[in-house]
Amino acid sequence: MNTGTAAQRRRDGDTVAGVIRQWQSVHPGLDTGPMEIIGRVNRCAALLQQAEDAPLRRAGLSRAEFDLLGALRRTGDELTPGELARETFSSGAAVTKRVKQLQERELVERRADTRDRRVARVRLTDAGRALVDGILPEQLAYEKAVLAGLDEDGHEELTGLLSGLLLQLEGRLGGL
């Protein structure tokens, strides 16, 4: 006999459910509700990172490098390292390291600002622009395949739920 909803049956079978059952056996009164969400978000993130991004890997790029190149492409501007850090949710040191690596591969150029030589400006080279434009459709197709198990309603529901959570966390934790 099947009991519970289809969503409940799916939750009961994932790896996080096993961890939660273990904690509940050790601490029966413990509220594991937050773990049920955060644990699953973290597990999904870990699996997505393990899978890496095949199209990016074939191009010799990490996700972080692609995000930096993508930020330059989608804004259409030269950006400072600080602006790139904000656009890519990265530290300044990480951006500096990535810019140096991408500059060595001639995918970005770095120059001093004309008004303030202490400020650097980073822009895509023609090769960088061509690489981003060439990989983006393939990367999006790969990401679509990764999410193929979600139907359209599930996709929309998950997008809405994650967006709501992100807005809440950015509002509350963004300043930390």
Residue pairs with C-beta under 8 A, 6 or more apart in sequence:
2 9
4 12
11 17
11 36
14 40
14 43
15 43
16 35
16 36
16 39
16 40
16 43
19 35
19 39
20 32
20 35
20 36
20 39
23 30
23 32
23 35
24 30
24 32
37 165
48 146
49 63
51 146
52 63
53 63
53 66
53 139
53 142
53 143
54 142
55 135
55 138
55 139
55 142
56 62
56 63
56 65
56 66
56 135
56 139
59 131
59 135
61 69
61 131
61 135
64 88
64 90
64 94
64 98
65 98
65 101
65 102
66 132
66 135
66 139
67 88
67 90
68 84
68 88
68 90
68 95
68 98
68 99
68 102
68 108
69 102
69 107
69 108
69 124
69 128
69 131
69 132
70 132
70 136
71 79
71 84
71 87
71 88
72 78
72 79
72 84
72 108
72 122
72 123
72 124
72 128
72 132
73 124
73 128
73 129
73 132
73 133
75 87
77 123
78 121
78 122
78 123
79 87
79 121
79 122
79 123
80 113
80 119
80 120
80 121
80 122
81 92
81 95
81 96
81 99
81 120
81 122
82 92
84 90
84 95
84 99
84 122
85 91
85 92
85 94
85 95
88 95
90 98
99 108
99 110
99 122
102 108
102 128
103 109
103 110
106 125
106 127
106 128
107 124
107 125
107 127
107 128
107 131
108 122
108 123
108 124
108 125
108 128
109 122
109 123
109 124
109 125
110 120
110 121
110 122
111 120
111 121
111 123
112 118
112 119
112 120
112 121
113 119
113 120
113 121
124 132
147 155
150 158
